[in-house]
Amino acid sequence: MEESDDEQITLQTLVDNMKEYLEGEDSFSPKYIKTRLQEYFGDEIVITTIQKKDNVVTFRGKASKILHDFHCLPTYDDPNREKMKTVEAATKLIKSDIKEVYASREMYPASADISSPQKGVEYLPQTLQLLLSNLFVGKDTDTKVAAIGQSIMQATSPRVLIAPLQLGLGVQLHHQFASKHLIETLSNLGYCSSYKEVQRFEQSAAKTNDTEIPGYI
């Protein structure tokens, strides 16, 4: 787990790995594994229940530890290596902040979170806002900062987050073009939610409004 930052590790996967390691003998229960992980890693990990399925274990990293590790690294005479070291530390800090964002897959984003550029920017952690605001030029960059920032967040935590603008774009494309291929193409490029997620949202919206959608089971 320490060598891999895969957010898709579940408690059940760890239980299965332990059972394999013990060559079929009685393994630990998910509850016991969860307790031991929390005791060992403390607040460096987040254990989240996603769509009532297996608990997902995610490393988020603490800013203090990231900065400590950064300052403990050797100093290089090569400016390019120093630059790469700094960028890597900044990346870890931003990634840590993204994983701190509260996310619930039990409720879809509100319409205001999808339509408002200001809300879109506020969805981003401050470190990511700062990075993108300094990169982009022009007077009105909020929409671009929000869109690209949320794309980065979705790519960082694809199983945990449902970025509002990604979902909104997918739904808009579906309404205007009814093209699965178009949505899946943009989703693969990281610009919008998957076609499956768009269908799930529309089905949920229809049930909320007591509306039947032809072709849905």
DRENTI-674850 format. One line per 2 residues: number of its first residue (from 1); their letters; for each residue x, y, z of N, C-alpha, C. Coordinates in nm, 4 decimals, m for minus. Example, Ala and Ser with C-alpha at 12.3 -4.5 7.8 and 13.67 -1.06 7.14 Angstrom:
2
1> as> 1.3190:m0.5690:0.7800:1.2300:m0.4500:0.7800:1.3200:m0.3300:0.7800  1.2850:m0.2250:0.7080:1.3670:m0.1060:0.7140:1.2900:0.0030:0.7870
! end
This chain:
217
1> me> 0.0820:m0.1208:0.0000:0.0000:0.0000:0.0000:0.0851:0.1255:0.0000  0.1982:0.1225:0.0728:0.2849:0.2400:0.0791:0.3576:0.2627:m0.0522
3> es> 0.3770:0.1569:m0.1302:0.4468:0.1689:m0.2577:0.3523:0.2071:m0.3708  0.2229:0.1963:m0.3468:0.1245:0.2255:m0.4501:0.0220:0.3229:m0.3971
5> dd> m0.0143:0.4222:m0.4783:m0.1146:0.5211:m0.4386:m0.2457:0.4944:m0.5110  m0.2760:0.3661:m0.5317:m0.3984:0.3289:m0.6019:m0.5173:0.3480:m0.5099
7> eq> m0.6074:0.4373:m0.5459:m0.7233:0.4657:m0.4605:m0.8260:0.3534:m0.4650  m0.8053:0.2563:m0.5543:m0.9051:0.1528:m0.5717:m0.8813:0.0302:m0.4833
9> it> m0.7899:0.0380:m0.3900:m0.7686:m0.0717:m0.2965:m0.8857:m0.0773:m0.1994  m0.9503:m0.1913:m0.1893:m1.0613:m0.2065:m0.0964:m1.0196:m0.2935:0.0207
11> lq> m1.0961:m0.2822:0.1283:m1.0701:m0.3662:0.2452:m1.0803:m0.5137:0.2089  m1.1776:m0.5477:0.1234:m1.1939:m0.6875:0.0850:m1.0739:m0.7380:0.0064
13> tl> m1.0153:m0.6509:m0.0770:m0.8950:m0.6892:m0.1510:m0.7808:m0.7191:m0.0553  m0.7671:m0.6367:0.0476:m0.6616:m0.6584:0.1463:m0.6853:m0.7875:0.2245
15> vd> m0.8115:m0.8147:0.2566:m0.8446:m0.9402:0.3249:m0.8090:m1.0598:0.2368  m0.8442:m1.0516:0.1082:m0.8131:m1.1608:0.0144:m0.6629:m1.1790:m0.0005
17> nm> m0.5887:m1.0658:m0.0072:m0.4426:m1.0757:m0.0176:m0.3822:m1.1406:0.1063  m0.4358:m1.1055:0.2229:m0.3864:m1.1646:0.3467:m0.4155:m1.3151:0.3506
19> ke> m0.5341:m1.3532:0.3038:m0.5695:m1.4946:0.3004:m0.4762:m1.5716:0.2087  m0.4425:m1.5112:0.0944:m0.3488:m1.5746:0.0014:m0.2098:m1.5848:0.0635
21> yl> m0.1698:m1.4797:0.1331:m0.0389:m1.4799:0.1996:m0.0316:m1.5890:0.3060  m0.1424:m1.6128:0.3753:m0.1469:m1.7146:0.4807:m0.1778:m1.8528:0.4245
23> eg> m0.1799:m1.8621:0.2903:m0.1987:m1.9890:0.2201:m0.3270:m2.0599:0.2614  m0.4375:m1.9833:0.2604:m0.5677:m2.0440:0.2829:m0.6110:m2.0539:0.4265
25> ed> m0.5242:m2.0223:0.5210:m0.5643:m2.0265:0.6616:m0.6611:m1.9118:0.6912  m0.7251:m1.9192:0.8079:m0.8195:m1.8148:0.8450:m0.7519:m1.6786:0.8429
27> sf> m0.8153:m1.5851:0.7729:m0.7590:m1.4517:0.7591:m0.8283:m1.3565:0.8551  m0.7867:m1.2289:0.8484:m0.8505:m1.1258:0.9300:m0.9804:m1.0815:0.8648
29> sp> m1.0719:m1.0320:0.9443:m1.1980:m0.9794:0.8925:m1.1773:m0.8374:0.8414  m1.2661:m0.7881:0.7521:m1.2552:m0.6493:0.7060:m1.2562:m0.5491:0.8212
31> ky> m1.3380:m0.5757:0.9224:m1.3466:m0.4853:1.0371:m1.2129:m0.4775:1.1099  m1.1467:m0.5924:1.1271:m1.0179:m0.5938:1.1972:m0.9104:m0.5241:1.1141
33> ik> m0.9107:m0.5520:0.9838:m0.8143:m0.4867:0.8939:m0.8315:m0.3353:0.8992  m0.9569:m0.2893:0.8979:m0.9856:m0.1464:0.9020:m0.9310:m0.0838:1.0301
35> tr> m0.9525:m0.1507:1.1435:m0.9038:m0.0992:1.2716:m0.7522:m0.0900:1.2730  m0.6856:m0.1931:1.2245:m0.5388:m0.1932:1.2249:m0.4812:m0.0887:1.1301
37> lq> m0.5447:m0.0691:1.0150:m0.4997:0.0334:0.9206:m0.5089:0.1719:0.9837  m0.6201:0.1989:1.0507:m0.6388:0.3293:1.1147:m0.5406:0.3500:1.2287
39> ey> m0.5081:0.2434:1.3014:m0.4097:0.2536:1.4089:m0.2699:0.2817:1.3532  m0.2371:0.2187:1.2416:m0.1019:0.2293:1.1860:m0.0812:0.3596:1.1094
41> fg> m0.1773:0.3951:1.0218:m0.1601:0.5111:0.9344:m0.2215:0.6390:0.9909  m0.3131:0.6253:1.0867:m0.3760:0.7447:1.1423:m0.4534:0.8211:1.0366
43> de> m0.4374:0.9539:1.0362:m0.5135:1.0366:0.9412:m0.4447:1.0505:0.8058  m0.3471:0.9630:0.7786:m0.2858:0.9617:0.6452:m0.3715:0.8845:0.5454
45> iv> m0.4732:0.8127:0.5943:m0.5617:0.7405:0.5038:m0.7068:0.7814:0.5278  m0.7878:0.7621:0.4241:m0.9316:0.7819:0.4332:m0.9968:0.6512:0.3889
47> it> m1.0930:0.6018:0.4677:m1.1647:0.4797:0.4314:m1.3084:0.5182:0.4034  m1.3489:0.5012:0.2772:m1.4771:0.5527:0.2310:m1.5646:0.4405:0.1778
49> ti> m1.6937:0.4455:0.2083:m1.7897:0.3522:0.1507:m1.8474:0.4139:0.0244  m1.8332:0.3452:m0.0877:m1.8767:0.3982:m0.2161:m1.9919:0.3143:m0.2692
51> qk> m2.1086:0.3771:m0.2834:m2.2283:0.3124:m0.3368:m2.2579:0.1817:m0.2641  m2.2414:0.1849:m0.1320:m2.2716:0.0718:m0.0446:m2.1905:m0.0525:m0.0795
53> kd> m2.0760:m0.0338:m0.1420:m1.9896:m0.1459:m0.1758:m1.8706:m0.1479:m0.0810  m1.7701:m0.2280:m0.1143:m1.6543:m0.2424:m0.0278:m1.5947:m0.1070:0.0079
55> nv> m1.5461:m0.0962:0.1304:m1.4779:0.0259:0.1727:m1.3493:0.0438:0.0926  m1.3289:0.1644:0.0406:m1.2101:0.1954:m0.0389:m1.1091:0.2682:0.0495
57> vt> m0.9856:0.2212:0.0478:m0.8792:0.2801:0.1282:m0.7976:0.3734:0.0402  m0.7888:0.5002:0.0806:m0.7195:0.6018:0.0017:m0.6152:0.6719:0.0871
59> fr> m0.4926:0.6795:0.0355:m0.3903:0.7601:0.1010:m0.4118:0.9055:0.0636  m0.4124:0.9932:0.1615:m0.4253:1.1344:0.1296:m0.2979:1.2110:0.1609
61> gk> m0.2167:1.1609:0.2507:m0.0914:1.2291:0.2821:m0.1143:1.3555:0.3625  m0.0272:1.3837:0.4542:m0.0379:1.5047:0.5340:0.0619:1.6084:0.4821
63> as> 0.0184:1.7343:0.4762:0.1046:1.8403:0.4236:0.2352:1.8487:0.5024  0.2262:1.8338:0.6345:0.3462:1.8446:0.7173:0.4470:1.7365:0.6821
65> ki> 0.3979:1.6135:0.6566:0.4881:1.5042:0.6213:0.5488:1.5254:0.4824  0.4669:1.5718:0.3884:0.5160:1.5968:0.2526:0.6257:1.7032:0.2544
67> lh> 0.6027:1.8107:0.3288:0.7022:1.9177:0.3374:0.8273:1.8711:0.4108  0.8077:1.7886:0.5133:0.9227:1.7353:0.5864:1.0092:1.6483:0.4949
69> df> 0.9425:1.5597:0.4201:1.0160:1.4734:0.3266:1.0869:1.5555:0.2200  1.0220:1.6640:0.1757:1.0819:1.7498:0.0742:1.2108:1.8142:0.1263
71> hc> 1.2076:1.8662:0.2474:1.3249:1.9330:0.3032:1.4360:1.8339:0.3391  1.3997:1.7069:0.3537:1.5003:1.6056:0.3850:1.5712:1.5539:0.2599
73> lp> 1.5184:1.5866:0.1434:1.5810:1.5415:0.0194:1.7141:1.6137:m0.0014  1.8093:1.5482:m0.0672:1.9381:1.6146:m0.0923:1.9235:1.7335:m0.1866
75> ty> 2.0125:1.8310:m0.1724:2.0134:1.9483:m0.2600:2.1042:1.9209:m0.3781  2.0546:1.9466:m0.4978:2.1303:1.9184:m0.6193:2.1906:2.0467:m0.6758
77> dd> 2.3076:2.0313:m0.7381:2.3705:2.1446:m0.8066:2.3028:2.1715:m0.9404  2.2385:2.0689:m0.9928:2.1704:2.0819:m1.1212:2.0363:2.1528:m1.0998
79> pn> 2.0183:2.2753:m1.1545:1.8917:2.3488:m1.1366:1.7704:2.2710:m1.1867  1.7878:2.1923:m1.2929:1.6748:2.1188:m1.3475:1.6270:2.0117:m1.2504
81> re> 1.7198:1.9435:m1.1842:1.6819:1.8418:m1.0857:1.6147:1.9060:m0.9644  1.6613:2.0227:m0.9251:1.5985:2.0951:m0.8146:1.4564:2.1355:m0.8520
83> km> 1.4404:2.1770:m0.9767:1.3084:2.2168:m1.0245:1.2127:2.0984:m1.0215  1.2598:1.9825:m1.0709:1.1761:1.8637:m1.0727:1.1380:1.8200:m0.9312
85> kt> 1.2312:1.8336:m0.8381:1.2054:1.7982:m0.6983:1.0961:1.8870:m0.6401  1.1020:2.0153:m0.6703:1.0027:2.1096:m0.6196:0.8652:2.0829:m0.6790
87> ve> 0.8616:2.0564:m0.8099:0.7343:2.0286:m0.8773:0.6712:1.9011:m0.8213  0.7527:1.8006:m0.7953:0.7009:1.6749:m0.7406:0.6393:1.6969:m0.6024
89> aa> 0.7039:1.7766:m0.5191:0.6498:1.8055:m0.3859:0.5195:1.8841:m0.3970  0.5152:1.9812:m0.4880:0.3929:2.0598:m0.5078:0.2786:1.9707:m0.5555
91> tk> 0.3103:1.8750:m0.6425:0.2090:1.7815:m0.6915:0.1505:1.6987:m0.5778  0.2366:1.6521:m0.4887:0.1900:1.5725:m0.3745:0.1008:1.6548:m0.2827
93> li> 0.1349:1.7812:m0.2640:0.0533:1.8684:m0.1794:m0.0857:1.8901:m0.2398  m0.0904:1.9160:m0.3707:m0.2190:1.9368:m0.4378:m0.3017:1.8087:m0.4355
95> ks> m0.2367:1.6964:m0.4600:m0.3079:1.5676:m0.4588:m0.3642:1.5386:m0.3208  m0.2867:1.5713:m0.2184:m0.3336:1.5527:m0.0812:m0.4569:1.6375:m0.0543
97> di> m0.4559:1.7629:m0.1022:m0.5699:1.8527:m0.0817:m0.6944:1.8042:m0.1573  m0.6733:1.7462:m0.2759:m0.7865:1.6936:m0.3526:m0.8550:1.5812:m0.2752
99> ke> m0.7756:1.4989:m0.2119:m0.8322:1.3862:m0.1373:m0.8968:1.4300:m0.0066  m0.8741:1.5551:0.0322:m0.9395:1.6089:0.1512:m1.0803:1.6601:0.1196
101> vy> m1.1116:1.6769:m0.0094:m1.2418:1.7310:m0.0487:m1.3510:1.6315:m0.0119  m1.4524:1.6814:0.0593:m1.5633:1.5939:0.0984:m1.6430:1.5538:m0.0259
103> as> m1.6692:1.4260:m0.0377:m1.7441:1.3769:m0.1532:m1.8461:1.2740:m0.1080  m1.9655:1.2849:m0.1613:m2.0700:1.1874:m0.1341:m2.1262:1.1386:m0.2659
105> re> m2.1218:1.0080:m0.2867:m2.1800:0.9516:m0.4081:m2.3254:0.9104:m0.3862  m2.3798:0.9447:m0.2694:m2.5206:0.9184:m0.2426:m2.6093:1.0292:m0.2990
107> my> m2.5494:1.1479:m0.3206:m2.6245:1.2629:m0.3730:m2.5475:1.3223:m0.4902  m2.6209:1.3546:m0.5983:m2.5575:1.4192:m0.7122:m2.5410:1.5692:m0.6861
109> pa> m2.4465:1.6341:m0.7555:m2.4285:1.7791:m0.7376:m2.5557:1.8554:m0.7686  m2.5758:1.9672:m0.6971:m2.6920:2.0532:m0.7222:m2.6725:2.1302:m0.8518
111> sa> m2.7828:2.1775:m0.9093:m2.7763:2.2509:m1.0364:m2.6915:2.3776:m1.0241  m2.6944:2.4427:m0.9062:m2.6148:2.5645:m0.8857:m2.4657:2.5342:m0.8927
113> di> m2.4265:2.4175:m0.8449:m2.2849:2.3792:m0.8490:m2.2388:2.3518:m0.9910  m2.3343:2.3156:m1.0778:m2.3009:2.2849:m1.2170:m2.2998:2.4108:m1.3030
115> ss> m2.3924:2.5020:m1.2789:m2.4099:2.6174:m1.3685:m2.3285:2.7403:m1.3293  m2.2843:2.7514:m1.2059:m2.2146:2.8719:m1.1595:m2.0628:2.8580:m1.1702
117> pq> m1.9960:2.9459:m1.2489:m1.8490:2.9425:m1.2564:m1.7838:2.9635:m1.1199  m1.8424:3.0510:m1.0397:m1.7869:3.0775:m0.9072:m1.7939:2.9525:m0.8195
119> kg> m1.9099:2.8841:m0.8222:m1.9233:2.7596:m0.7470:m1.8257:2.6548:m0.7988  m1.8042:2.6577:m0.9298:m1.7107:2.5625:m0.9896:m1.5696:2.5811:m0.9396
121> ve> m1.5292:2.7070:m0.9240:m1.3950:2.7362:m0.8722:m1.3869:2.7017:m0.7241  m1.4925:2.7333:m0.6501:m1.4935:2.7056:m0.5060:m1.4852:2.5562:m0.4762
123> yl> m1.5249:2.4738:m0.5709:m1.5175:2.3288:m0.5540:m1.3724:2.2807:m0.5454  m1.2811:2.3571:m0.6053:m1.1395:2.3191:m0.6084:m1.0723:2.3517:m0.4757
125> pq> m0.9753:2.2697:m0.4327:m0.8941:2.3087:m0.3169:m0.8110:2.4314:m0.3511  m0.7746:2.5098:m0.2506:m0.7063:2.6371:m0.2745:m0.5743:2.6200:m0.3475
127> tl> m0.5025:2.5125:m0.3195:m0.3731:2.4917:m0.3869:m0.3918:2.4729:m0.5369  m0.4944:2.3996:m0.5759:m0.5213:2.3787:m0.7188:m0.5719:2.5071:m0.7830
129> ql> m0.6551:2.5822:m0.7098:m0.6987:2.7130:m0.7598:m0.5792:2.8032:m0.7876  m0.4861:2.8080:m0.6945:m0.3688:2.8946:m0.7085:m0.2850:2.8547:m0.8284
131> ll> m0.2633:2.7252:m0.8446:m0.1836:2.6770:m0.9575:m0.2450:2.7194:m1.0901  m0.3732:2.6901:m1.1086:m0.4377:2.7178:m1.2372:m0.4563:2.8669:m1.2612
133> sn> m0.4853:2.9421:m1.1562:m0.5020:3.0871:m1.1710:m0.3723:3.1525:m1.2165  m0.2598:3.0991:m1.1705:m0.1300:3.1537:m1.2111:m0.0883:3.1070:m1.3499
135> lf> m0.1429:2.9944:m1.3946:m0.1074:2.9427:m1.5264:m0.1848:3.0119:m1.6379  m0.3139:3.0380:m1.6148:m0.3997:3.0914:m1.7204:m0.3865:3.2429:m1.7297
137> vg> m0.4025:3.2931:m1.8516:m0.3956:3.4371:m1.8736:m0.5321:3.4866:m1.9214  m0.5584:3.6145:m1.9024:m0.6854:3.6726:m1.9423:m0.7628:3.7236:m1.8220
139> kd> m0.8708:3.7965:m1.8493:m0.9488:3.8567:m1.7410:m1.0478:3.7579:m1.6795  m1.1237:3.6892:m1.7626:m1.2274:3.5998:m1.7126:m1.1848:3.4547:m1.7343
141> td> m1.1162:3.4011:m1.6369:m1.0651:3.2649:m1.6494:m1.1347:3.1668:m1.5557  m1.2353:3.2139:m1.4814:m1.3000:3.1270:m1.3825:m1.3538:2.9982:m1.4433
143> tk> m1.4186:3.0093:m1.5588:m1.4773:2.8903:m1.6206:m1.3703:2.7892:m1.6581  m1.2604:2.8371:m1.7153:m1.1516:2.7469:m1.7539:m1.0849:2.6857:m1.6306
145> va> m1.0626:2.7685:m1.5277:m1.0015:2.7183:m1.4046:m1.0896:2.6097:m1.3433  m1.2211:2.6367:m1.3383:m1.3147:2.5404:m1.2794:m1.3190:2.4113:m1.3606
147> ai> m1.3288:2.4244:m1.4940:m1.3435:2.3068:m1.5801:m1.2189:2.2190:m1.5770  m1.1025:2.2800:m1.5972:m0.9790:2.2016:m1.5993:m0.9448:2.1517:m1.4594
149> gq> m0.9711:2.2351:m1.3588:m0.9454:2.1937:m1.2219:m1.0289:2.0736:m1.1826  m1.1575:2.0752:m1.2177:m1.2425:1.9617:m1.1845:m1.2059:1.8372:m1.2643
151> si> m1.1556:1.8566:m1.3860:m1.1074:1.7428:m1.4641:m0.9874:1.6777:m1.3947  m0.8993:1.7608:m1.3414:m0.7829:1.7092:m1.2683:m0.8280:1.6337:m1.1440
153> mq> m0.9247:1.6909:m1.0714:m0.9746:1.6262:m0.9505:m1.0400:1.4923:m0.9827  m1.1200:1.4885:m1.0891:m1.1878:1.3648:m1.1275:m1.0877:1.2574:m1.1662
155> at> m0.9805:1.2970:m1.2360:m0.8778:1.2013:m1.2759:m0.7971:1.1526:m1.1566  m0.7852:1.2368:m1.0543:m0.7100:1.1994:m0.9348:m0.7882:1.1022:m0.8480
157> sp> m0.9198:1.1237:m0.8358:m1.0045:1.0370:m0.7523:m1.1281:0.9943:m0.8299  m1.1109:0.9108:m0.9334:m1.2237:0.8772:m1.0210:m1.3351:0.7992:m0.9539
159> rv> m1.3043:0.7210:m0.8511:m1.4079:0.6390:m0.7882:m1.4730:0.7087:m0.6693  m1.4146:0.8187:m0.6269:m1.4655:0.8879:m0.5083:m1.5470:1.0112:m0.5456
161> li> m1.4971:1.0889:m0.6415:m1.5602:1.2164:m0.6763:m1.6553:1.2034:m0.7950  m1.7573:1.2898:m0.7955:m1.8360:1.3160:m0.9154:m1.8289:1.4663:m0.9360
163> ap> m1.7360:1.5110:m1.0195:m1.7145:1.6537:m1.0398:m1.8374:1.7160:m1.1072  m1.8922:1.8238:m1.0505:m2.0160:1.8835:m1.1039:m2.0101:1.9208:m1.2513
165> lq> m1.9016:1.9884:m1.2927:m1.8950:2.0324:m1.4324:m1.8790:1.9146:m1.5278  m1.8115:1.8098:m1.4850:m1.7969:1.6904:m1.5680:m1.9332:1.6245:m1.5912
167> lg> m2.0103:1.6168:m1.4841:m2.1439:1.5583:m1.4963:m2.2338:1.6484:m1.5801  m2.2289:1.7788:m1.5546:m2.3125:1.8726:m1.6290:m2.2858:1.8690:m1.7776
169> lg> m2.1584:1.8617:m1.8171:m2.1246:1.8559:m1.9597:m2.1766:1.7273:m2.0221  m2.1612:1.6160:m1.9512:m2.2097:1.4883:m2.0038:m2.3597:1.4899:m2.0264
171> vq> m2.4347:1.5449:m1.9303:m2.5808:1.5522:m1.9426:m2.6205:1.6454:m2.0569  m2.5513:1.7587:m2.0689:m2.5818:1.8535:m2.1773:m2.5588:1.7898:m2.3142
173> lh> m2.4479:1.7194:m2.3289:m2.4178:1.6526:m2.4560:m2.5215:1.5461:m2.4883  m2.5650:1.4748:m2.3856:m2.6641:1.3700:m2.4083:m2.7964:1.4288:m2.4536
175> hq> m2.8359:1.5407:m2.3938:m2.9621:1.6046:m2.4313:m2.9560:1.6610:m2.5736  m2.8429:1.7187:m2.6098:m2.8342:1.7876:m2.7389:m2.8032:1.6936:m2.8545
177> fa> m2.7212:1.5908:m2.8293:m2.6753:1.5055:m2.9392:m2.7144:1.3591:m2.9249  m2.7529:1.3165:m2.8027:m2.7915:1.1767:m2.7780:m2.6880:1.0795:m2.8341
179> sk> m2.5594:1.1148:m2.8165:m2.4515:1.0352:m2.8737:m2.3668:0.9719:m2.7641  m2.3778:0.8420:m2.7506:m2.2937:0.7693:m2.6545:m2.1470:0.7804:m2.6939
181> hl> m2.1196:0.7714:m2.8237:m1.9811:0.7767:m2.8719:m1.9151:0.9098:m2.8354  m1.9864:1.0206:m2.8538:m1.9314:1.1524:m2.8238:m1.8999:1.1650:m2.6748
183> ie> m1.9935:1.1219:m2.5900:m1.9729:1.1327:m2.4456:m1.8575:1.0447:m2.4011  m1.8517:0.9224:m2.4514:m1.7441:0.8314:m2.4118:m1.6080:0.8811:m2.4610
185> tl> m1.6057:0.9434:m2.5786:m1.4796:0.9978:m2.6305:m1.4277:1.1089:m2.5397  m1.5159:1.2022:m2.5037:m1.4751:1.3115:m2.4159:m1.4448:1.2615:m2.2746
187> sn> m1.5154:1.1589:m2.2310:m1.4892:1.1006:m2.1000:m1.3503:1.0366:m2.0968  m1.3153:0.9654:m2.2022:m1.1823:0.9030:m2.2097:m1.0709:1.0070:m2.2130
189> lg> m1.1031:1.1253:m2.2655:m1.0060:1.2349:m2.2665:m1.0033:1.3100:m2.1339  m1.0960:1.2768:m2.0435:m1.0979:1.3375:m1.9114:m1.1796:1.4642:m1.9002
191> yc> m1.2678:1.4902:m1.9992:m1.3399:1.6166:m2.0012:m1.4813:1.6088:m1.9441  m1.5404:1.4894:m1.9349:m1.6762:1.4799:m1.8819:m1.6981:1.3434:m1.8189
193> ss> m1.8109:1.3279:m1.7524:m1.8445:1.2009:m1.6890:m1.8692:1.0941:m1.7952  m1.8658:0.9690:m1.7524:m1.8893:0.8587:m1.8446:m2.0364:0.8522:m1.8864
195> yk> m2.0615:0.7849:m1.9957:m2.1992:0.7679:m2.0432:m2.2829:0.6939:m1.9397  m2.2219:0.5966:m1.8721:m2.2921:0.5212:m1.7694:m2.3333:0.6113:m1.6531
197> ev> m2.2438:0.7045:m1.6149:m2.2751:0.7958:m1.5051:m2.3866:0.8925:m1.5455  m2.3837:0.9370:m1.6709:m2.4890:1.0260:m1.7212:m2.6237:0.9547:m1.7181
199> qr> m2.6270:0.8295:m1.7614:m2.7508:0.7523:m1.7574:m2.8007:0.7348:m1.6145  m2.7055:0.7070:m1.5242:m2.7433:0.6879:m1.3839:m2.8041:0.8160:m1.3259
201> fe> m2.7445:0.9305:m1.3620:m2.7964:1.0596:m1.3144:m2.9376:1.0850:m1.3678  m2.9576:1.0621:m1.4970:m3.0874:1.0893:m1.5578:m3.1944:0.9956:m1.5022
203> qs> m3.1551:0.8717:m1.4751:m3.2493:0.7775:m1.4162:m3.2872:0.8221:m1.2751  m3.1879:0.8702:m1.2011:m3.2123:0.9198:m1.0661:m3.3028:1.0426:m1.0682
205> aa> m3.2753:1.1336:m1.1640:m3.3566:1.2548:m1.1759:m3.5008:1.2205:m1.2125  m3.5173:1.1206:m1.3002:m3.6512:1.0809:m1.3411:m3.7293:1.0231:m1.2239
207> kt> m3.6629:0.9421:m1.1419:m3.7300:0.8830:m1.0257:m3.7665:0.9907:m0.9241  m3.6773:1.0891:m0.9099:m3.7038:1.1984:m0.8155:m3.8267:1.2776:m0.8567
209> nd> m3.8431:1.2945:m0.9890:m3.9566:1.3720:m1.0406:m4.0740:1.2838:m1.0824  m4.0646:1.1539:m1.0472:m4.1717:1.0589:m1.0786:m4.2013:1.0564:m1.2279
211> te> m4.0905:1.0464:m1.3055:m4.1031:1.0453:m1.4518:m4.0422:0.9163:m1.5064  m4.1088:0.8537:m1.6011:m4.0560:0.7316:m1.6613:m3.9761:0.7681:m1.7867
213> ip> m3.8587:0.7025:m1.8016:m3.7765:0.7223:m1.9206:m3.7800:0.5947:m2.0029  m3.8264:0.5984:m2.1266:m3.8335:0.4780:m2.2104:m3.6959:0.4133:m2.2247
215> gy> m3.6911:0.2830:m2.2126:m3.5653:0.2106:m2.2325:m3.4881:0.1868:m2.1054  m3.5288:0.2501:m1.9952:m3.4613:0.2288:m1.8668:m3.5330:0.1178:m1.7903
217> i> m3.4539:0.0355:m1.7255:m3.5096:m0.0737:m1.6449:m3.5106:m0.0308:m1.4991
! end
